[in-house]
Amino acid sequence: MKLIFVGGITRLYPKWVNTPRLTNLRKDFKHNMHIHNFNLHSLSYKLLLPVLGITLVTVSVLFLINLMGQQQLMETEVKNQLENLQASFTVSMNEREQIALVLAQAIAQLPPVQQAFAGQDRTALIDLLHEDYLYLNKQYGIRQAQFHLPP
C-alpha cells in the first residue's frame, strides 16, 4: 500500500493505483476538471460571436416574416368567408323577395279578392283568404297579410 496525494486529499491506495495507465487517467481527469479561463479575444470567439449574432437575427427575421404571412393569410381567408356569407344572404333575401312578390300578385289577381278590395269589404277578404293565410303561416312563416289602399 502507498500513500498518494490526489486532489488535496491524502488517501491510502494499493500498489496497482500507480500503474502508468491509471496515472495517465488521473492526469487526464485533473486536466479535464481544470476550469479554463475563457479568452474572449481569441480568434474562435471573434468568429463565433458574429456568426451567432447573424444567426439569431436571421432566425428572428424569418420568424417575423412567417408570422406576418400567416396573419395575412388568415385575414384573407376570413374576408373571403365573410364575402361568401354576404353573397349567400343577399341571394336568399332576393329569393324571398321574389316569392313574396309572386304571392302578392297571385292573390291580387284573384277576381273575388279584387271585388272585395274594390268594395273595401274587410270581412269578405278575411273569409276568402283566412284558410290560405293559416296554411302560409304554418308552412312558410308568413306572419302578416295586408291590403293597402293607394294614398
Number of C-alpha atoms within 10 A of each C-alpha: 9 12 11 14 11 10 8 6 8 10 11 12 13 11 10 11 15 14 10 10 10 12 12 12 12 16 11 12 11 13 11 10 9 9 8 8 6 8 10 10 8 9 9 10 13 12 10 11 12 11 12 11 11 12 12 12 12 12 12 12 12 12 12 12 12 12 12 12 12 12 12 12 12 12 12 12 12 12 12 12 12 12 12 12 12 12 12 12 12 12 12 12 12 12 12 12 12 12 12 13 12 12 11 14 11 10 15 14 10 10 10 14 18 14 13 16 17 10 10 13 12 12 9 16 17 15 10 14 14 13 11 13 17 14 13 15 14 11 9 9 11 13 10 8 12 5 11 6 7 4 3
